[in-house]
Amino acid sequence: MTNYNRGDILLVKFTFSEGEGSKYRPTLLLSAKDYNNHRQELIIAAITSNLKRRLVGDTKINDWEKAGLLYPSLVTAIIRTIKKNMVDRKLGKLSDNDFRVAKKNLKAVLGF
């Protein structure tokens, strides 16, 4: 099993809500190492390249190329838990500055 770390950008295979077909999407790993090592799940935030869709809690990724993304993107405030076997591969890692801003925005959305 590959070990993933908070701040990693992961390519995840999501099944469509209709149950047929799937699509690969980049995500940001949010859960801490201890959680990741002791559970079968990971906590992630969705990433989108739709910059026009910026909503409350979303964070523009300034260093998107260094993070392994193909296009300018946003970390969204759409958080979900996935099984580890849904991860296709690691694409990269969010820069320290981008991750700091994403954490601040997500913390505000969650009221922490």
Secondary structure, 3 states (H helix, E strand, C coil): CCCCCCCEEEEEEEECCCCCCEEEEEEEECCCHHHHHHCCEEEEEEEECCHHHCCCCCEEECCCCCCCCCCCEEEEEEEEEEEHHHEEEEEEECCHHHHHHHHHHHHHHHCC
